[in-house]
Structures are given as C-alpha cells and as structure tokens.
Amino acid sequence: MFVTELQSRPNHVAVITGGARGIGSGVVKMMMQCDMHVVIGCTSVKSGEATVEKIREEGVTTGDATVLPLDLKSLKSVHKFAQEFHKRHKYLNLLVNNAGIMFGPFEETEDGFESQFSINYLGHFLLTHLLLPAMKVASSRFNINPRIVNVTSVAHEVSPEINFDDINMKKCYIEQAAYAQSKFCLLMFTITMDRRFKASGSNIQSIAVHPGIVNTQLFDGTLVKTLTPWVLKLFGKTLMEGATTVMYCCIDKELENAGGSYYSNCCRMTPVASLEDLKVQDKLYDFSVEAVKHFLPKTE
C-alpha cells in the first residue's frame, strides 16, 4: 500500500469526527505530525484528550489539538459544535467526516431518524454545510485546495439505492442494510457536493474513501467479531494502514483535482453506477436539507 508523504502544513486547521479512537485516532496522529491544528469532534471529550496525550507520549511534538463534544445522533449537538468551532477559528482547510457506527439494533434519534443514518450520514451532511463558510475562507487564503474527506465503505455496494419511502427502514429493519444505505448516502453526498462546488466555481474538493477492513471498536458486538474473529485478523488492516488510506485522500498532491472521486487502498475506484443518477442525487440532497433545515442558516 502506498504510504503518503506527511508534508508539513503549519497554520492549517483540520476537523475530524470520531477522532478519539480507531482509524480516526491514527489520522489525528498523522495530522499532528503534519503540524496541523486538529479539532477533534467526539462524544467523549475525556477520551479525545486521552488520545492526544497518548500521541504526545509516542513522541509527536508537532501540531496541536482541541477536543470538542460532538454527538452526530443529535442535530442540535452538531449545530453547537459548529458554533464553537467558528468562535475559535476563522478558516478550515480540511474536514474529515469519519465517525460512524455499524450494525446496531434499531434506534431512533431525538430528531426522528434511524441512528446509523443519522450518525454515518445526516449529521455529517449538516456539519459539512455549517463549516463551509470557514472552508471558503481557507480557499482564498491558501494555495492548497480545501478538502472534505468522507469515510465511507465498500458496503455501499450492498445498497445501490435509497429507500426514500421508508428511510428509517421501520417496516423491515435489517441492520446491515441500514448501514449500507447510510454509507451509500455519504458517498452520493460526496459526488453531489463536488458537482455543486464545480458549478459554483469553488475550489473546495469533496473526496470519498474506503479505508478497508480494520479491526477497530467499530466491529465490537457484531457477528463478524463474535463468531469469526479470525476474519479480521487474517484479512483486516492495522489501524495505521487504514488511517494512511484516509490521510492519503487528505493531503496527497496527486489528488489536488480529484474532487468527486472514491478511493480504496490509495487507488481510485469505480463506485456503483447508481451513484451517478443526477435525479437521485438531487432528491437525496433536497431530502437532507429539509431534514436539517431548522439548523441551517436562512440563506441555505
């Protein structure tokens, strides 16, 4: 696997969701090695701070990190996180929508959405839009295009369409199908945002990445880890291997004009054809705006 060069990026600000553990913690470490200021959004500030402390203990002296509370199950929490970010920072160079859950039992959030759909997709949809003003500032201040990196999954291929009539899958809830749909939506969002950026003349880039099968806490409680743990040991990547794939999409110079692309193992991949359906892209975008409209600026 290609190992990207960790170029120095002093004065660059990055936001990553779910940076307290798993792949996210590895990405945070590499961001700090690049001398970035990293804002970690996670449900437990204590866990996030422990991750930063561990990175320092491992010898990383560059970069800086701030931990802010963020619960992607709550649109109110997402809005509050964005408000706090804007109080502290004028611009944003890099947004990594990494946090996620997998194969959980049915749970409806306070906003009325299935939890995997909310955490893996809808919360990130809102967060991205709330942080766009800061990314637009960065696009005019730096000679490197700002990037949005959405951590999706090859599982999107299992759900090559969106069930708009029952987005929460209440009629027939299958946790694997709900996970696949959430990752399909995030990948489609990547493509849609790239199309919108190009149409408006923006140099912000939206990229999707499948980090591979990595043996992290994401698999805790799943049948894969309970019944066939050898699968993860035999075929799974290490935490840092998965993080490297994500970091490649964050900073590699070869991707400077790769908006709308989907990567795995640091190679460009072809996602399922249904993701390119413009009508469905617009339908998902409009559905999402309607779902989060109370938390968007009036101009949105």
PAZAPA-4460 file (N, C-alpha, C; in steps of 0.05 Angstrom, whole numbers, plus 32768, in hexadecimal, padded with zeros to 4 digits):
% residues 300
    n_x    n_y    n_z   ca_x   ca_y   ca_z    c_x    c_y    c_z   seq   type   mol
   8011   7FE8   8000   8000   8000   8000   8011   8019   8000     1      M     A
   8009   802C   7FF0   8018   8046   7FEF   8017   8054   800A     2      F     A
   802E   805E   8012   802F   806D   802B   8035   808A   8024     3      V     A
   8021   809B   8029   8023   80B7   8021   8038   80C6   8031     4      T     A
   8045   80D9   8024   8058   80EA   8032   804A   80FD   8044     5      E     A
   8052   80FF   805C   8045   8111   806F   8052   812D   806D     6      L     A
   8047   813D   805A   8052   8158   8056   804A   816A   806E     7      Q     A
   805C   817C   8073   8057   8190   8089   8041   81A3   8080     8      S     A
   802D   81A6   8091   8016   81B8   808B   8012   81CB   80A2     9      R     A
   8026   81DB   80A9   8022   81EE   80C0   800C   8202   80B9    10      P     A
   7FFD   820A   80CD   7FE7   821D   80CB   7FCE   8211   80BE    11      N     A
   7FCF   81F8   80B6   7FB7   81EB   80AB   7FA6   81E1   80C2    12      H     A
   7F8C   81E4   80BF   7F78   81DB   80D3   7F68   81C4   80C8    13      V     A
   7F66   81AE   80D7   7F57   8197   80CF   7F42   8190   80E4    14      A     A
   7F2B   8186   80DA   7F16   817B   80EC   7F13   815E   80E5    15      V     A
   7F12   814D   80F9   7F0C   8131   80F4   7EF7   8127   8109    16      I     A
   7EE3   811A   80FF   7ECF   810E   8111   7ED9   80F2   8119    17      T     A
   7ED3   80EA   8131   7EDB   80CF   813A   7EF9   80CB   813B    18      G     A
   7F07   80E0   8144   7F24   80DF   8144   7F2F   80D4   815E    19      G     A
   7F1E   80CB   8170   7F28   80C2   818A   7F31   80A5   818A    20      A     A
   7F29   8096   8176   7F30   807A   8176   7F30   806F   8159    21      R     A
   7F39   8056   8156   7F39   8049   813D   7F49   8057   8128    22      G     A
   7F40   8055   810F   7F4D   8062   80F8   7F51   8080   80FD    23      I     A
   7F3D   808C   8109   7F3E   80A9   810E   7F55   80B1   811E    24      G     A
   7F5C   80A1   8133   7F73   80A8   8144   7F8D   80A7   8134    25      S     A
   7F8F   8094   8121   7FA7   8092   8110   7FA9   80AA   80FE    26      G     A
   7F92   80B3   80F3   7F92   80CB   80E2   7F9A   80E4   80F2    27      V     A
   7F90   80E6   810A   7F97   80FD   811C   7FB6   80FD   8120    28      V     A
   7FC1   80E6   8125   7FDE   80E5   8129   7FED   80EF   8111    29      K     A
   7FE5   80E7   80F9   7FF3   80EF   80E1   7FEF   810D   80DB    30      M     A
   7FD7   8116   80E1   7FD2   8133   80DE   7FE4   8144   80EF    31      M     A
   7FE7   813B   8108   7FF9   8149   811B   8016   8147   8111    32      M     A
   801D   8131   8106   8038   812E   80FA   803D   8141   80E3    33      Q     A
   8027   8149   80D6   8028   815D   80C1   8027   817A   80CC    34      C     A
   8027   817C   80E6   8027   8196   80F3   800D   81A5   80F0    35      D     A
   7FF7   8197   80ED   7FDD   81A3   80EB   7FD1   81A8   8107    36      M     A
   7FBE   81BB   8108   7FAD   81BD   8120   7F94   81AC   811B    37      H     A
   7F90   8198   812B   7F7B   8185   8127   7F65   8189   813B    38      V     A
   7F4C   818C   8131   7F35   818E   8143   7F27   8173   8141    39      V     A
   7F26   8165   8158   7F1A   814B   8159   7EFE   814D   8164    40      I     A
   7EEB   8143   8155   7ECF   8143   815E   7EC8   8126   8166    41      G     A
   7EC1   8122   817F   7EBA   8107   8188   7EA7   8109   81A0    42      C     A
   7E9A   80F3   81A6   7E86   80F3   81BB   7E92   80F6   81D7    43      T     A
   7EAA   80EC   81DA   7EB8   80EE   81F4   7ED1   80FF   81F2    44      S     A
   7ECF   8117   81FD   7EE7   8129   81FD   7EFE   811C   820C    45      V     A
   7EF8   810E   8221   7F0D   8100   8231   7F1C   80EC   8220    46      K     A
   7F0E   80DD   8210   7F1B   80C9   81FE   7F2C   80D7   81E9    47      S     A
   7F21   80ED   81DE   7F31   80FC   81CA   7F4A   8107   81D6    48      G     A
   7F49   8112   81EE   7F61   811D   81FB   7F75   8107   8201    49      E     A
   7F6B   80EF   8208   7F7D   80D8   820E   7F8B   80D0   81F5    50      A     A
   7F7D   80D1   81DE   7F8A   80CB   81C4   7FA0   80DE   81BE    51      T     A
   7F9C   80F7   81C2   7FB0   810C   81BD   7FC8   8107   81CF    52      V     A
   7FC3   8101   81E8   7FD8   80FC   81FC   7FE9   80E4   81F3    53      E     A
   7FDC   80CF   81E9   7FEA   80B7   81E0   7FFC   80BE   81C8    54      K     A
   7FF2   80CE   81B6   8001   80D6   819F   801A   80E5   81A7    55      I     A
   8018   80F6   81BB   802F   8105   81C5   8043   80F1   81D2    56      R     A
   8038   80DE   81E0   804A   80CA   81ED   8059   80B9   81D9    57      E     A
   804D   80B7   81C1   805A   80A7   81AC   806F   80B8   819D    58      E     A
   8073   80D0   81A6   8089   80E0   819B   8082   80F6   8187    59      G     A
   8069   80FA   8182   8061   810F   816F   8061   812A   817E    60      V     A
   8072   813B   8175   8075   8156   8182   8069   816C   8172    61      T     A
   8063   8167   8159   8058   817C   8147   803A   817C   8149    62      T     A
   802E   8191   813C   8011   8193   813B   8004   819A   8155    63      G     A
   7FEA   819D   8154   7FDB   81A4   816C   7FBF   8197   8169    64      D     A
   7FB1   8193   817F   7F97   8187   817E   7F84   8192   8192    65      A     A
   7F6B   8195   818A   7F56   819E   819C   7F40   8189   819A    66      T     A
   7F34   8182   81B0   7F1E   816F   81B0   7F04   817D   81B8    67      V     A
   7EF0   817A   81A7   7ED5   8186   81AC   7EC0   8170   81AB    68      L     A
   7EAC   8172   81BC   7E96   815E   81BD   7E86   815F   81A3    69      P     A
   7E80   8147   8198   7E70   8144   8180   7E62   8129   8180    70      L     A
   7E48   812B   817F   7E37   8112   817E   7E27   8114   8164    71      D     A
   7E2F   8104   8150   7E23   8105   8136   7E06   80FA   8136    72      L     A
   7DFE   80EE   814C   7DE2   80E5   814E   7DCF   80FD   8153    73      K     A
   7DDB   8113   815A   7DCB   812B   8161   7DD3   8142   814F    74      S     A
   7DC0   814C   813F   7DC5   8162   812D   7DCB   817B   813E    75      L     A
   7DBF   817D   8155   7DC4   8194   8167   7DE1   8194   8170    76      K     A
   7DEC   817C   8176   7E08   817A   817D   7E1B   8181   8166    77      S     A
   7E14   8179   814E   7E24   8180   8137   7E24   819E   8133    78      V     A
   7E0D   81AB   8136   7E0C   81C8   8133   7E1C   81D6   8149    79      H     A
   7E1B   81CC   8161   7E2B   81D8   8177   7E49   81D5   8172    80      K     A
   7E51   81BE   8168   7E6D   81B9   8161   7E77   81CD   814D    81      F     A
   7E67   81D1   8138   7E6E   81E4   8123   7E70   8201   812E    82      A     A
   7E5E   8208   813F   7E5F   8223   814B   7E78   8227   815B    83      Q     A
   7E80   8213   816A   7E98   8214   817A   7EB1   8215   8168    84      E     A
   7EB1   8207   8153   7EC7   8208   8140   7ECB   8224   8135    85      F     A
   7EB5   8230   812C   7EB6   824B   8120   7EBF   8260   8134    86      H     A
   7EBA   825B   814E   7EC3   826E   8162   7EE2   826D   8165    87      K     A
   7EED   8256   815F   7F0A   8251   8164   7F1B   8255   814B    88      R     A
   7F0F   8250   8133   7F1F   824F   811A   7F11   825F   8104    89      H     A
   7F21   826D   80F4   7F17   827D   80DE   7F15   826C   80C4    90      K     A
   7F25   8257   80C2   7F25   8248   80A9   7F29   822A   80AF    91      Y     A
   7F23   821A   809B   7F26   81FD   809D   7F31   81F2   8083    92      L     A
   7F48   81E4   8085   7F55   81D8   806D   7F4B   81BC   8067    93      N     A
   7F44   81AD   807B   7F3F   8191   8077   7F29   8187   808A    94      L     A
   7F15   817A   807F   7EFF   816E   808E   7EFE   8150   8088    95      L     A
   7F02   8140   809D   7F00   8123   809A   7EE8   8118   80A8    96      V     A
   7ED4   8110   8099   7EBC   8105   80A4   7EC0   80E7   80A8    97      N     A
   7ECA   80E0   80C0   7ED4   80C5   80C5   7EC2   80B5   80D8    98      N     A
   7EB5   80C2   80EB   7EA7   80B3   8100   7E91   80A2   80F4    99      A     A
   7E8D   808B   8100   7E78   8079   80F7   7E72   8063   810A   100      G     A
   7E5A   8057   8106   7E53   803E   8115   7E4B   802A   8101   101      I     A
   7E4B   8010   8109   7E45   7FFB   80F6   7E35   7FE5   8103   102      M     A
   7E20   7FDC   80F4   7E10   7FC5   80FB   7E03   7FC7   8117   103      F     A
   7DFB   7FDE   811E   7DEE   7FE1   8138   7DD0   7FDA   8137   104      G     A
   7DC4   7FD3   814D   7DA7   7FCE   814E   7D98   7FE8   8148   105      P     A
   7D7F   7FE5   8140   7D70   7FFD   8139   7D6E   8010   8150   106      F     A
   7D75   8029   814A   7D72   803E   815E   7D6B   8058   814F   107      E     A
   7D57   8066   8159   7D4E   807F   814C   7D5A   8096   815C   108      E     A
   7D66   80A9   814E   7D72   80C0   815C   7D5D   80D4   8164   109      T     A
   7D65   80E8   8173   7D53   80FD   817D   7D47   810D   8165   110      E     A
   7D54   810B   814E   7D4B   8119   8136   7D39   8108   8125   111      D     A
   7D35   80EE   812D   7D23   80DD   811F   7D30   80CC   8109   112      G     A
   7D4A   80C8   810A   7D57   80B8   80F5   7D65   80A0   8101   113      F     A
   7D67   808B   80F0   7D75   8073   80F8   7D92   807A   80FE   114      E     A
   7D9E   806F   8113   7DB7   8079   811E   7DCF   8076   810A   115      S     A
   7DD0   8060   80FB   7DE6   805E   80E8   7DE4   8073   80D2   116      Q     A
   7DCB   8078   80C9   7DC7   808C   80B4   7DCF   80A8   80BF   117      F     A
   7DC9   80AD   80D8   7DCF   80C7   80E4   7DEC   80CB   80E9   118      S     A
   7DF9   80B7   80F5   7E16   80BA   80FC   7E27   80B8   80E3   119      I     A
   7E22   80A5   80D3   7E34   80A0   80BC   7E30   80B4   80A5   120      N     A
   7E18   80BE   80A3   7E12   80D0   808C   7E07   80EC   8094   121      Y     A
   7DEF   80EC   809F   7DE0   8106   80A1   7DEF   811A   80B3   122      L     A
   7DFA   8111   80C9   7E09   8123   80DB   7E21   812F   80CC   123      G     A
   7E2E   811F   80BB   7E45   8129   80AC   7E3B   813C   8096   124      H     A
   7E24   8137   808B   7E18   8149   8077   7E15   8165   8083   125      F     A
   7E09   8166   809B   7E05   8180   80A8   7E20   818C   80B0   126      L     A
   7E32   817D   80BC   7E4C   8187   80C4   7E5B   8194   80AD   127      L     A
   7E5B   8186   8096   7E69   8190   807F   7E5E   81AB   8076   128      T     A
   7E44   81AE   8075   7E38   81C7   806D   7E3D   81DE   8081   129      H     A
   7E3E   81D7   809A   7E42   81EB   80AF   7E5F   81F5   80AF   130      L     A
   7E72   81E4   80A6   7E8E   81EB   80A6   7E98   81F6   808B   131      L     A
   7E87   81F5   8077   7E8F   81FF   805C   7E98   821C   805C   132      L     A
   7E8C   822E   806B   7E96   8249   806B   7EB3   824B   8072   133      P     A
   7EBC   823B   8086   7ED8   823C   808E   7EEA   822F   8079   134      A     A
   7EDF   821C   806A   7EEF   8210   8054   7EF2   8223   803D   135      M     A
   7EDD   8233   8038   7EDF   8247   8023   7EF4   825C   8029   136      K     A
   7EF7   8263   8043   7F0C   8276   804B   7F27   826A   8045   137      V     A
   7F2B   8250   804C   7F44   8243   8047   7F4B   8241   8029   138      A     A
   7F36   823E   8019   7F3B   823C   7FFC   7F47   8255   7FF0   139      S     A
   7F43   826C   7FFD   7F4E   8285   7FF3   7F68   828D   8001   140      S     A
   7F6F   827F   8016   7F87   8285   8026   7F9F   8273   801F   141      R     A
   7F99   825B   8016   7FAF   8247   8012   7FB0   823F   7FF5   142      F     A
   7FC8   8236   7FEC   7FCB   822D   7FD1   7FC5   820F   7FCE   143      N     A
   7FBB   8202   7FE3   7FB3   81E6   7FE2   7F95   81E5   7FE6   144      I     A
   7F87   81D7   7FD4   7F6A   81D6   7FD5   7F61   81C9   7FEF   145      N     A
   7F4D   81D4   7FFC   7F41   81C7   8014   7F34   81AD   800B   146      P     A
   7F34   819A   801D   7F28   817F   8017   7F14   8176   802C   147      R     A
   7F00   8169   8022   7EED   815A   8033   7EF1   813D   802C   148      I     A
   7EF8   812E   8040   7EFD   8111   803C   7EE8   8101   804C   149      V     A
   7ED7   80F3   803D   7EC2   80E3   8049   7ECB   80C6   804B   150      N     A
   7ECC   80BC   8063   7ED4   80A0   8067   7EBB   808E   8064   151      V     A
   7EBA   8081   804D   7EA3   8070   8047   7EAC   8053   8048   152      T     A
   7E9F   8042   8038   7EA5   8025   803A   7E9D   8017   8020   153      S     A
   7EAC   8001   801B   7EA5   7FF1   8004   7E89   7FE5   8008   154      V     A
   7E7F   7FE6   8020   7E64   7FDC   8026   7E4E   7FEB   8017   155      A     A
   7E55   8002   800C   7E41   8011   7FFD   7E37   8001   7FE5   156      H     A
   7E47   7FEE   7FDC   7E3F   7FDE   7FC5   7E28   7FCB   7FCC   157      E     A
   7E24   7FC6   7FE6   7E0E   7FB4   7FEE   7DF3   7FC2   7FEC   158      V     A
   7DF3   7FDD   7FEC   7DDB   7FED   7FEB   7DDD   8001   7FD5   159      S     A
   7DDA   7FF9   7FBC   7DDE   800B   7FA5   7DC7   801E   7FA0   160      P     A
   7DB5   8021   7FB3   7D9F   8034   7FB1   7D97   803D   7FCD   161      E     A
   7D86   8052   7FCD   7D7E   805E   7FE7   7D60   805A   7FEA   162      I     A
   7D57   8050   8001   7D3B   804B   8006   7D2F   8065   8011   163      N     A
   7D28   8078   7FFF   7D1D   8091   8008   7D02   808E   8016   164      F     A
   7CF3   807A   800E   7CD8   8076   801A   7CDA   806C   8037   165      D     A
   7CF0   8060   803E   7CF4   8056   805A   7D11   8059   8060   166      D     A
   7D1B   8072   8062   7D37   8077   8066   7D42   806A   807F   167      I     A
   7D31   8067   8094   7D39   805B   80AD   7D36   803D   80AD   168      N     A
   7D2C   8032   8097   7D28   8015   8094   7D18   8009   80AB   169      M     A
   7D04   8018   80B4   7CF3   800E   80CA   7CE3   7FF5   80C3   170      K     A
   7CDA   7FF4   80A9   7CC9   7FDE   80A1   7CD8   7FC3   80A1   171      K     A
   7CF2   7FC4   809B   7D02   7FAC   809B   7D1F   7FB4   80A1   172      C     A
   7D25   7FB6   80BB   7D40   7FBF   80C2   7D54   7FA9   80C2   173      Y     A
   7D68   7FAC   80B1   7D7F   7F9A   80B0   7D97   7FAB   80B4   174      I     A
   7DA5   7FA7   80CA   7DBB   7FB9   80D2   7DD1   7FBB   80BD   175      E     A
   7DD7   7FA6   80AF   7DEB   7FA7   809A   7DE2   7FB8   8083   176      Q     A
   7DC9   7FB6   807C   7DBE   7FC6   8066   7DBD   7FE3   806D   177      A     A
   7DB7   7FE9   8086   7DB6   8005   808F   7DD2   8011   808F   178      A     A
   7DE6   8002   8096   7E02   800B   8095   7E0A   8010   8078   179      Y     A
   7E04   7FFE   8067   7E0B   8001   804B   7DFE   8019   803F   180      A     A
   7DE4   801E   8045   7DD6   8035   803B   7DE3   804F   8044   181      Q     A
   7DEB   8050   805E   7DF8   8068   8069   7E12   806F   805B   182      S     A
   7E21   805A   8054   7E3B   805E   8046   7E36   8065   8029   183      K     A
   7E21   805A   801D   7E1A   8061   8002   7E13   807F   8000   184      F     A
   7E04   8088   8014   7DFC   80A4   8015   7E14   80B6   8018   185      C     A
   7E27   80AF   8029   7E3F   80BF   802D   7E50   80C0   8014   186      L     A
   7E52   80AA   8005   7E61   80AA   7FEC   7E53   80BB   7FD7   187      L     A
   7E38   80B9   7FD6   7E29   80C9   7FC3   7E2C   80E7   7FCA   188      M     A
   7E2C   80ED   7FE3   7E30   8109   7FED   7E4A   8113   7FE3   189      F     A
   7E5F   8103   7FE4   7E7A   810A   7FDA   7E79   8113   7FBD   190      T     A
   7E6C   8103   7FAD   7E6A   8109   7F90   7E58   8121   7F8B   191      I     A
   7E42   8124   7F9A   7E31   813B   7F96   7E3E   8155   7F9E   192      T     A
   7E4D   8155   7FB4   7E5A   816D   7FBD   7E70   8175   7FA9   193      M     A
   7E7E   8162   7F9E   7E92   8168   7F89   7E85   8176   7F71   194      D     A
   7E6E   816B   7F69   7E60   8177   7F52   7E57   8194   7F59   195      R     A
   7E4E   8198   7F71   7E45   81B3   7F79   7E5D   81C6   7F7B   196      R     A
   7E74   81BC   7F86   7E8B   81CD   7F88   7E95   81D6   7F6D   197      F     A
   7E96   81C4   7F5A   7EA0   81CA   7F3F   7E8D   81DE   7F31   198      K     A
   7E73   81DA   7F35   7E5F   81EB   7F29   7E61   8208   7F33   199      A     A
   7E69   820B   7F4C   7E6B   8226   7F58   7E87   8232   7F55   200      S     A
   7E99   8223   7F4A   7EB4   822D   7F46   7EC6   822B   7F5F   201      G     A
   7EBD   821C   7F73   7ECC   8218   7F8C   7EE3   8204   7F87   202      S     A
   7EF9   8209   7F95   7F0F   81F6   7F94   7F10   81E2   7FAB   203      N     A
   7EFB   81E1   7FBB   7EF8   81CD   7FD0   7EF3   81B2   7FC3   204      I     A
   7F01   819E   7FCD   7EFE   8183   7FC2   7EF2   8170   7FD5   205      Q     A
   7EE1   815E   7FCB   7ED3   814A   7FDA   7EDC   812F   7FD1   206      S     A
   7EE7   811F   7FE3   7EF3   8104   7FDB   7EE8   80EF   7FEF   207      I     A
   7EE3   80D7   7FE5   7EDA   80C1   7FF6   7EF0   80AC   7FF7   208      A     A
   7EF1   809E   800E   7F05   8089   8011   7EFA   8071   8021   209      V     A
   7F01   805A   8018   7EFC   8041   8027   7F17   8039   8033   210      H     A
   7F19   803A   804D   7F33   8035   805A   7F3B   8017   805B   211      P     A
   7F28   8006   8054   7F2D   7FE9   8056   7F21   7FDE   806F   212      G     A
   7F24   7FC4   8072   7F1A   7FB6   808A   7F2F   7FB8   809F   213      I     A
   7F2A   7FC8   80B3   7F3D   7FCD   80C9   7F31   7FC4   80E3   214      V     A
   7F40   7FB5   80F2   7F37   7FA9   810B   7F36   7FBE   8121   215      N     A
   7F21   7FCE   8122   7F1E   7FE3   8136   7F04   7FDE   8146   216      T     A
   7EFE   7FF1   8158   7EE6   7FEE   8169   7ECC   7FEE   8158   217      Q     A
   7ECE   7FF6   813F   7EB7   7FF7   812E   7EAA   7FDB   812C   218      L     A
   7EBA   7FC6   812E   7EB0   7FAB   812B   7EA7   7F9F   8146   219      F     A
   7EAB   7FAD   815C   7EA3   7FA3   8176   7E85   7F9C   8176   220      D     A
   7E7F   7F84   817F   7E63   7F7C   8181   7E57   7F71   8167   221      G     A
   7E66   7F72   8151   7E5C   7F67   8138   7E61   7F49   8136   222      T     A
   7E52   7F3C   8124   7E57   7F1F   8120   7E72   7F19   8115   223      L     A
   7E7D   7F2C   8105   7E97   7F28   80FA   7EAC   7F24   8110   224      V     A
   7EAB   7F35   8124   7EBF   7F33   813A   7EB8   7F1D   814D   225      K     A
   7E9E   7F18   8151   7E95   7F04   8164   7E9A   7EE7   815A   226      T     A
   7E92   7EE2   8141   7E92   7EC7   8136   7EAB   7EC1   8125   227      L     A
   7EB5   7ED5   8117   7ECC   7ED0   8105   7EE1   7EE5   8109   228      T     A
   7EED   7EE7   8121   7F01   7EFB   8126   7F1A   7EF7   8115   229      P     A
   7F1E   7EDE   810C   7F35   7ED8   80FB   7F34   7EE7   80E0   230      W     A
   7F1C   7EEE   80D7   7F19   7EFD   80BE   7F27   7F18   80C0   231      V     A
   7F23   7F26   80D7   7F30   7F40   80DB   7F4E   7F3D   80DD   232      L     A
   7F57   7F28   80EB   7F74   7F24   80EE   7F81   7F1D   80D4   233      K     A
   7F74   7F0D   80C4   7F80   7F03   80AB   7F7E   7F17   8094   234      L     A
   7F67   7F25   8092   7F63   7F37   807B   7F63   7F54   8083   235      F     A
   7F62   7F5A   809C   7F60   7F76   80A5   7F7A   7F85   80A4   236      G     A
   7F78   7F9F   80A1   7F8F   7FB1   80A2   7F95   7FB9   80BE   237      K     A
   7FAC   7FC3   80C3   7FB2   7FCF   80DD   7FA5   7FEA   80DD   238      T     A
   7FA3   7FF5   80F5   7F97   800F   80F9   7FA6   8024   80E8   239      L     A
   7FC0   8024   80E8   7FCF   8039   80DA   7FCE   8035   80BC   240      M     A
   7FCB   801C   80B2   7FC7   8017   8096   7FAD   8023   808C   241      E     A
   7F98   8020   809C   7F7F   802C   8095   7F80   804A   8096   242      G     A
   7F8E   8054   80AA   7F90   8071   80AD   7FA1   807D   8096   243      A     A
   7FB5   806F   808D   7FC6   8079   8077   7FB5   807D   805D   244      T     A
   7FA3   806B   8058   7F92   806E   8040   7F81   8087   8042   245      T     A
   7F77   808D   805A   7F67   80A5   805F   7F79   80BE   805C   246      V     A
   7F91   80BD   8068   7FA3   80D3   8067   7FAD   80D9   804A   247      M     A
   7FAF   80C4   803B   7FB6   80C7   801E   7FA2   80D9   8010   248      Y     A
   7F89   80D5   8016   7F74   80E5   800A   7F73   8101   8016   249      C     A
   7F7E   8105   802D   7F7F   811F   803A   7F94   8132   802F   250      C     A
   7FAC   8127   8029   7FC2   8139   8023   7FD2   8133   800A   251      I     A
   7FCE   811C   7FFE   7FE0   8116   7FE7   7FDC   8129   7FD0   252      D     A
   7FF2   8133   7FC5   7FF1   8147   7FAF   7FE4   813C   7F96   253      K     A
   7FE6   8122   7F91   7FDB   8116   7F79   7FBC   8119   7F78   254      E     A
   7FB0   811D   7F8F   7F93   811F   7F90   7F89   813C   7F90   255      L     A
   7F9B   814F   7F88   7F94   816B   7F89   7F7C   8172   7F78   256      E     A
   7F77   8162   7F63   7F5F   8167   7F52   7F4F   814E   7F50   257      N     A
   7F4C   813F   7F66   7F3E   8125   7F65   7F23   8126   7F73   258      A     A
   7F17   813E   7F74   7EFD   8140   7F81   7EE8   812D   7F74   259      G     A
   7ED7   8122   7F85   7EC2   8110   7F7C   7ECC   80F3   7F79   260      G     A
   7EE5   80EE   7F7F   7EF0   80D3   7F7C   7EED   80C2   7F95   261      S     A
   7EF0   80A8   7F91   7EED   8094   7FA6   7F06   8083   7FA7   262      Y     A
   7F13   8081   7FBE   7F2D   8073   7FC0   7F2C   805C   7FD4   263      Y     A
   7F3C   8048   7FCE   7F41   8032   7FE1   7F5D   8028   7FDC   264      S     A
   7F6B   8022   7FF2   7F87   801A   7FF0   7F98   802E   7FE0   265      N     A
   7F91   8047   7FE4   7F9F   805D   7FD7   7F9E   805C   7FB8   266      C     A
   7F89   804F   7FAE   7F85   804D   7F91   7F68   8056   7F8B   267      C     A
   7F65   8063   7F74   7F4B   806C   7F6D   7F3A   8055   7F64   268      R     A
   7F21   8054   7F6E   7F0F   803E   7F69   7EF6   8048   7F5A   269      M     A
   7EE8   8035   7F4E   7ECE   803B   7F41   7EB7   8033   7F53   270      T     A
   7EA8   8045   7F5D   7E91   803E   7F6E   7E7A   8033   7F5D   271      P     A
   7E65   802A   7F6A   7E4E   801F   7F5B   7E42   8035   7F4A   272      V     A
   7E38   802D   7F32   7E2E   8040   7F1E   7E17   8051   7F28   273      A     A
   7E06   8046   7F39   7DEE   8055   7F42   7DF5   806E   7F52   274      S     A
   7E0E   8071   7F5B   7E16   8089   7F69   7E17   80A1   7F57   275      L     A
   7E19   809C   7F3D   7E1B   80B2   7F29   7E00   80BD   7F20   276      E     A
   7DEB   80B2   7F2A   7DD0   80BA   7F22   7DCA   80D6   7F2D   277      D     A
   7DCA   80EA   7F1B   7DC7   8106   7F24   7DAC   810B   7F32   278      L     A
   7D97   80FE   7F29   7D7D   8102   7F35   7D7D   80F8   7F52   279      K     A
   7D89   80E1   7F56   7D8B   80D6   7F71   7D9D   80E7   7F83   280      V     A
   7DB3   80F1   7F77   7DC5   8103   7F86   7DB6   811B   7F90   281      Q     A
   7DA6   8127   7F7E   7D97   813F   7F86   7D81   8139   7F9A   282      D     A
   7D75   8121   7F97   7D60   8119   7FA9   7D6B   8115   7FC5   283      K     A
   7D82   8108   7FC7   7D8F   8104   7FE1   7D97   811E   7FED   284      L     A
   7DA2   8130   7FDD   7DAB   814A   7FE7   7D93   815A   7FF2   285      Y     A
   7D7E   815B   7FE2   7D66   816A   7FEB   7D5A   815D   8004   286      D     A
   7D59   8143   8005   7D4F   8135   801D   7D5F   813D   8035   287      F     A
   7D79   813D   8032   7D8B   8143   8048   7D89   8160   8052   288      S     A
   7D87   8172   803F   7D83   818E   8046   7D69   8192   8056   289      V     A
   7D54   8185   804D   7D3B   8186   805B   7D3D   817B   8078   290      E     A
   7D4D   8165   807A   7D50   8158   8094   7D5F   8169   80A9   291      A     A
   7D72   817A   809F   7D83   8189   80B1   7D7D   81A7   80B0   292      V     A
   7D68   81AF   80A2   7D64   81CB   809B   7D63   81DE   80B4   293      K     A
   7D5A   81D4   80CA   7D57   81E5   80E2   7D73   81EC   80EE   294      H     A
   7D88   81DF   80E4   7DA3   81E4   80EF   7DB5   81F1   80DA   295      F     A
   7DAA   81F6   80C2   7DB9   8203   80AD   7DB5   8221   80AE   296      L     A
   7DC9   8231   80A4   7DC5   824E   80A2   7DAE   8253   808F   297      P     A
   7DA1   8269   8092   7D89   8270   8082   7D90   8272   8064   298      K     A
   7DA9   8277   805E   7DB1   827A   8042   7DB4   825F   8034   299      T     A
   7DB5   8249   8044   7DBA   822E   803A   7DA3   8224   802A   300      E     A
***
